[in-house]
Amino acid sequence: MIGRVSWLGKVLKPDSDTLAASINWLEKFVTPDTDRSERRRVEQFAAYRWNGSELTQGMVRDISSTGLYLVTHERWQPETVVALTLQREGPLDPDPSRRITTQAKVIRCGSDGVGLSFLWAKEDPRTRQWDSLLESLIAQTRPANMESLAKMVEAFAFLGQVCPDGVAQIGEWVSTRASSHKILTAVSIALKAKLLLDRDPAAQPISIDPQAAVRILEVGSETHEEWLQNFWAGLLITASASESKPEAHLEFVELFSQLTSIPVRIFTVICTKSTKVLLHNGEVAAKRLTCNTNELASTVGTRGPQLQRELQSLASLRLIEKSSPSASALHASSETLITATPVGLKMFALCNGHRGSLPDFYLSNAPSATVS
């Protein structure tokens, strides 16, 4: 096996000596000395693959210096490229010289699996930079198992794709300000962002401003709640929609960063339940929502006094307008009138990963209504 290993392969082999050792180790299983291209049957040898939701393992039936046959239920189309990590069956081997990750292209389908040929990545300065970042990242976090490693590789492969020029700024955050926990949370956010894009059949390639990407990962990685990470993932992929004016998107990022769990829950209820209308100028507005304070407090998991404080905080950030039927009976009133502002409606759509117009997000499945 001669040539530069793939982007994924280099992640697992931090230097040329380790790379050479891993290749030498693999060649023990590859071919007899008499014919280095002949496929050789192997036992207890596996190929691990991250399919986007879980780590899968398939048995390698035979292997050569040019390819392998993988026993699997999958039947990929010819020319499909698959990323594989090869090693002895079992948990992730702690010695990187005894495993190798590469990309292989499907060349045929058999009755019990597929035949694949190995690919070698082209030289790309930006790819080499991302390689170096991942090397230091894995050394810093020391993933405990193959699944954690696969998630990290997939997440940073995605970041390299959507923010190719962000390696320096993301690398600076990783090396100087990010703890291992924050890195793992950033990985989760990136994978959720990738899933949002994968679910959109009309999604176009995106290009995220590095400053926005770093800020979203840095602030978003401070949250411990997975449902909040979904909102940060939405803000990540919608950063591309404002690439001509990244500072405009950063304003929404900073706005959202000021909210903790309870106000985000309140904000979600308001933006979800309020009736939206299309104005004559093409903008979307929310009608005033009458909320029973006791019910709202119970829904978001808080008490009346804290609810009033959080509503006031949302109002101070210009995300809602709040009033009471009787200002003199503010604390005694069982109802509060709340209106989501245009800024609030815009931010909620961005947090949900919507990169189109607000009417498409709020009114596509609702009866049309237009007001002056």
Buried (B, 14 or more C-beta within 10 A) or exposed (E): BEEBBBBBBBBBBBEEEBBEBBBEBBBEBBBEEEEEEEBBEBEEBBBBBBEEEEBBEBBBBBBBBBBBBBBBEBEBEEEBEBBBBBBBEEEBBEEBBBBBBBBBBBBEBEEEBBBBEBBEBEEEEEBBBBBBBBBEBBEEBEBEEBBBBBBBBBBBBBBBBBBBBBBEBBBEBBEEEBEEEBBBBBBBBBBBBBBBBEEEEEEEEBEBBBBBBBBBBBBBBEBEEEEBBBBBBBBBBBBBBBEEEBEEBBBBBEBBBEBEBBBBBBBBBBBEBBEBBBBEEEBBBBEEBEBEBEEBBEBBEBEEEBBBEBBEBBBEBEBBBBEBEEEEEEEEBEBBBBBBBBBBBBBBBBBBBBBEBBBEBBBEEEEEEEEE
